[in-house]
Amino acid sequence: MAKETGFLKSYTIYRALPADDGTAARFEYAPDKQCVFLEMARQKGPASQGERATFDWENKVTIKLALADLGEFIAVLEKRQKGCGPNQDGRFKGLFHQSRSRSVSINFEASERGGWHLRVGDTSVGVKRGDNKPMSLSQGISNAEGSVLLVLLRRAVEAIFAW
């Protein structure tokens, strides 16, 4: 069990858009589970001028990022590799998590316009909604946001190993 460290264990990146197609991504270190949870939610309705957008956290996609996944994210954020997962013919295939009830894909890669791009697909969400369509969420992550995320992920790894 990792010793408890004194740092804020959650970082949320909001990407509200004037239409209702924005997303939010939350990375949260869970000391008791020794992992980081990635949660993504869709924007609820259009953001009116001067008002904050809201996000549908009740129907979020939640993914447990284990140590190997954290290493992939860190390598991409440190620009050691362009994307997560196996590299086939210069293209990174992303990460894939599967259980009896769901299949989840995670693509995290450097963006040609700077920063990074995060895409998550989850087959179980459509079953919960009743339409059997997988949920697909994506958003850009700026260089500044990526810098903060890198610190959180590194600190999580340090805490898991009690370094």
C-alpha beads as a LAMMPS data file, in Angstrom:
LAMMPS data file: protein, C-alpha beads

163 atoms
162 bonds

1 atom types
1 bond types

-500.0 500.0 xlo xhi
-500.0 500.0 ylo yhi
-500.0 500.0 zlo zhi

Masses

1 110.0

Atoms # bond

1 1 1 0.000 0.000 0.000
2 1 1 1.406 3.360 -0.996
3 1 1 1.920 5.949 1.670
4 1 1 -0.429 8.909 1.494
5 1 1 1.063 12.019 -0.065
6 1 1 -0.166 15.559 0.314
7 1 1 -1.196 16.576 -3.198
8 1 1 -4.499 17.261 -4.914
9 1 1 -5.362 14.001 -6.619
10 1 1 -7.726 15.209 -9.342
11 1 1 -7.373 17.357 -12.455
12 1 1 -10.279 18.174 -14.789
13 1 1 -9.883 19.613 -18.267
14 1 1 -13.046 21.274 -19.554
15 1 1 -13.645 21.865 -23.242
16 1 1 -16.978 23.699 -23.365
17 1 1 -18.184 24.667 -26.835
18 1 1 -20.928 27.080 -27.941
19 1 1 -22.921 24.146 -29.313
20 1 1 -23.547 21.176 -27.041
21 1 1 -20.665 19.035 -28.308
22 1 1 -18.016 19.858 -25.709
23 1 1 -16.432 17.374 -23.317
24 1 1 -14.665 17.255 -19.984
25 1 1 -11.938 14.832 -18.921
26 1 1 -11.090 14.191 -15.278
27 1 1 -7.963 12.338 -14.177
28 1 1 -8.163 11.231 -10.549
29 1 1 -5.526 9.371 -8.568
30 1 1 -7.136 6.751 -6.289
31 1 1 -4.609 5.805 -3.572
32 1 1 -6.736 2.902 -2.300
33 1 1 -6.864 1.320 -5.786
34 1 1 -3.314 2.370 -6.763
35 1 1 -4.413 3.661 -10.140
36 1 1 -5.694 6.755 -11.894
37 1 1 -9.284 6.886 -13.087
38 1 1 -10.028 8.709 -16.321
39 1 1 -13.607 9.979 -16.483
40 1 1 -15.065 11.733 -19.513
41 1 1 -18.449 13.397 -19.853
42 1 1 -20.388 15.152 -22.612
43 1 1 -21.496 18.753 -22.376
44 1 1 -25.170 19.187 -21.411
45 1 1 -26.734 21.577 -23.899
46 1 1 -25.275 24.693 -25.475
47 1 1 -23.312 27.145 -23.355
48 1 1 -25.123 30.480 -23.288
49 1 1 -22.990 33.595 -23.459
50 1 1 -21.791 34.531 -19.980
51 1 1 -22.912 31.208 -18.479
52 1 1 -20.845 28.185 -17.613
53 1 1 -21.447 24.972 -19.492
54 1 1 -22.494 21.906 -17.516
55 1 1 -21.412 18.345 -18.137
56 1 1 -23.267 15.041 -17.858
57 1 1 -21.176 13.387 -15.131
58 1 1 -24.077 11.013 -14.351
59 1 1 -23.541 9.299 -17.739
60 1 1 -19.763 9.537 -17.759
61 1 1 -17.302 7.004 -19.114
62 1 1 -14.924 5.761 -16.405
63 1 1 -11.696 3.937 -17.194
64 1 1 -9.174 2.575 -14.725
65 1 1 -5.641 3.451 -15.861
66 1 1 -3.197 0.939 -14.389
67 1 1 0.561 1.406 -14.137
68 1 1 1.280 0.328 -17.734
69 1 1 -1.364 2.780 -19.004
70 1 1 0.139 5.577 -16.901
71 1 1 3.545 4.841 -18.433
72 1 1 2.046 5.157 -21.915
73 1 1 0.423 8.521 -21.091
74 1 1 3.629 9.821 -19.487
75 1 1 5.742 8.749 -22.491
76 1 1 3.379 10.642 -24.827
77 1 1 3.293 13.751 -22.613
78 1 1 7.106 13.709 -22.389
79 1 1 7.195 13.424 -26.210
80 1 1 9.121 10.132 -26.077
81 1 1 6.492 8.630 -28.375
82 1 1 3.694 10.111 -30.494
83 1 1 0.831 7.970 -29.186
84 1 1 -0.304 5.253 -26.790
85 1 1 -0.327 1.540 -27.452
86 1 1 1.329 -0.669 -30.043
87 1 1 3.033 1.061 -32.947
88 1 1 2.232 -0.569 -36.289
89 1 1 3.641 0.992 -39.432
90 1 1 4.189 4.330 -37.677
91 1 1 0.638 4.498 -36.310
92 1 1 -0.156 4.018 -32.640
93 1 1 -3.158 1.738 -32.101
94 1 1 -4.170 3.039 -28.664
95 1 1 -4.994 1.147 -25.488
96 1 1 -7.786 -1.389 -25.204
97 1 1 -9.546 -2.659 -22.085
98 1 1 -12.084 -5.466 -22.314
99 1 1 -14.255 -7.293 -19.796
100 1 1 -17.402 -9.402 -20.092
101 1 1 -19.652 -6.362 -20.108
102 1 1 -17.658 -3.710 -21.979
103 1 1 -14.907 -2.809 -24.369
104 1 1 -13.076 0.478 -24.006
105 1 1 -10.568 2.050 -26.360
106 1 1 -8.279 4.920 -25.434
107 1 1 -6.319 6.914 -27.987
108 1 1 -3.960 9.568 -26.694
109 1 1 -1.580 11.113 -29.170
110 1 1 0.338 14.226 -30.066
111 1 1 -1.708 16.641 -32.156
112 1 1 -0.283 18.082 -35.363
113 1 1 -1.544 21.497 -34.171
114 1 1 0.310 21.277 -30.850
115 1 1 -0.766 19.696 -27.596
116 1 1 -2.477 16.314 -27.575
117 1 1 -5.723 14.662 -28.566
118 1 1 -7.658 12.244 -26.327
119 1 1 -10.350 9.894 -27.677
120 1 1 -12.303 7.348 -25.639
121 1 1 -14.845 4.808 -26.870
122 1 1 -17.024 2.668 -24.573
123 1 1 -19.467 -0.011 -25.753
124 1 1 -21.264 -0.368 -22.408
125 1 1 -22.681 3.171 -22.408
126 1 1 -25.033 2.468 -25.343
127 1 1 -26.396 -0.553 -23.524
128 1 1 -27.128 1.610 -20.455
129 1 1 -28.806 4.251 -22.656
130 1 1 -30.809 1.599 -24.486
131 1 1 -29.626 2.446 -28.005
132 1 1 -26.709 -0.053 -28.209
133 1 1 -24.497 2.640 -29.761
134 1 1 -21.041 2.992 -28.224
135 1 1 -20.167 6.341 -26.719
136 1 1 -17.241 8.121 -28.298
137 1 1 -15.754 11.203 -26.671
138 1 1 -12.771 13.286 -27.727
139 1 1 -11.065 16.518 -26.864
140 1 1 -7.858 18.421 -27.332
141 1 1 -5.432 18.982 -24.491
142 1 1 -3.249 22.084 -24.691
143 1 1 0.467 22.170 -23.923
144 1 1 -0.275 23.929 -20.620
145 1 1 -2.954 21.404 -19.626
146 1 1 -0.623 18.566 -20.636
147 1 1 2.106 19.978 -18.393
148 1 1 -0.200 19.891 -15.364
149 1 1 -1.481 16.419 -16.277
150 1 1 2.095 15.142 -16.546
151 1 1 2.821 16.297 -12.979
152 1 1 -0.318 14.546 -11.647
153 1 1 0.504 11.279 -13.435
154 1 1 4.135 11.329 -12.283
155 1 1 3.063 12.036 -8.703
156 1 1 0.571 9.156 -8.891
157 1 1 3.329 6.758 -10.007
158 1 1 5.594 8.041 -7.214
159 1 1 2.807 7.487 -4.663
160 1 1 2.010 3.985 -5.951
161 1 1 5.653 2.970 -5.429
162 1 1 6.048 5.059 -2.228
163 1 1 9.048 6.854 -3.756

Bonds

1 1 1 2
2 1 2 3
3 1 3 4
4 1 4 5
5 1 5 6
6 1 6 7
7 1 7 8
8 1 8 9
9 1 9 10
10 1 10 11
11 1 11 12
12 1 12 13
13 1 13 14
14 1 14 15
15 1 15 16
16 1 16 17
17 1 17 18
18 1 18 19
19 1 19 20
20 1 20 21
21 1 21 22
22 1 22 23
23 1 23 24
24 1 24 25
25 1 25 26
26 1 26 27
27 1 27 28
28 1 28 29
29 1 29 30
30 1 30 31
31 1 31 32
32 1 32 33
33 1 33 34
34 1 34 35
35 1 35 36
36 1 36 37
37 1 37 38
38 1 38 39
39 1 39 40
40 1 40 41
41 1 41 42
42 1 42 43
43 1 43 44
44 1 44 45
45 1 45 46
46 1 46 47
47 1 47 48
48 1 48 49
49 1 49 50
50 1 50 51
51 1 51 52
52 1 52 53
53 1 53 54
54 1 54 55
55 1 55 56
56 1 56 57
57 1 57 58
58 1 58 59
59 1 59 60
60 1 60 61
61 1 61 62
62 1 62 63
63 1 63 64
64 1 64 65
65 1 65 66
66 1 66 67
67 1 67 68
68 1 68 69
69 1 69 70
70 1 70 71
71 1 71 72
72 1 72 73
73 1 73 74
74 1 74 75
75 1 75 76
76 1 76 77
77 1 77 78
78 1 78 79
79 1 79 80
80 1 80 81
81 1 81 82
82 1 82 83
83 1 83 84
84 1 84 85
85 1 85 86
86 1 86 87
87 1 87 88
88 1 88 89
89 1 89 90
90 1 90 91
91 1 91 92
92 1 92 93
93 1 93 94
94 1 94 95
95 1 95 96
96 1 96 97
97 1 97 98
98 1 98 99
99 1 99 100
100 1 100 101
101 1 101 102
102 1 102 103
103 1 103 104
104 1 104 105
105 1 105 106
106 1 106 107
107 1 107 108
108 1 108 109
109 1 109 110
110 1 110 111
111 1 111 112
112 1 112 113
113 1 113 114
114 1 114 115
115 1 115 116
116 1 116 117
117 1 117 118
118 1 118 119
119 1 119 120
120 1 120 121
121 1 121 122
122 1 122 123
123 1 123 124
124 1 124 125
125 1 125 126
126 1 126 127
127 1 127 128
128 1 128 129
129 1 129 130
130 1 130 131
131 1 131 132
132 1 132 133
133 1 133 134
134 1 134 135
135 1 135 136
136 1 136 137
137 1 137 138
138 1 138 139
139 1 139 140
140 1 140 141
141 1 141 142
142 1 142 143
143 1 143 144
144 1 144 145
145 1 145 146
146 1 146 147
147 1 147 148
148 1 148 149
149 1 149 150
150 1 150 151
151 1 151 152
152 1 152 153
153 1 153 154
154 1 154 155
155 1 155 156
156 1 156 157
157 1 157 158
158 1 158 159
159 1 159 160
160 1 160 161
161 1 161 162
162 1 162 163
